[in-house]
């Protein structure tokens, strides 16, 4: 398990420029989300997820190199297009809370569009990591977790935000 000292060291294994580039790329092409899904046993589970998808193999290789240098491990998959109209793409994904914490902390100062999602994500993963340190089995069904998940989903929602939303978005 990564200790706080190790996380700090790993965060700086990238230059400031590389951290800013990664954040900009994630702002434009990635997703920072917390969603729910049902397990086979019918139980609902909250899943923190960092994912980026792109059709350019070279840019994905660069992202993977940066993530590797941060000491994280992501699933990398080539996704074949179902039609000839679209290119095949590459998906880089993790749901590991330790890796999410490292990557989000490295990008956070430079994120613009997804800064709010990153802050919610950090609250969620820090809570889970603290529960592990206290030798408690992380719970995925408490009210705070569900609120963080709903807030993140609202931020990631497509279309215009309702006026009553706590998020703000300027019209284009």
Protein Blocks (a to p, Z undefined) as FASTA:
>chain_A
ZZfklmmmmmmmpcfklmmmmmmmmmmmmccdddddddfkopacdddddddddfblklmm
mmmmmmmmnopacdddddddfbfkbccddddddfbfklmmmmmmmmmmmpmklmmmmmmm
mmmmmmmmmmmmnopacdfkbfklmmmmmmmmmmmpgcjddfkbmbdcddZZ
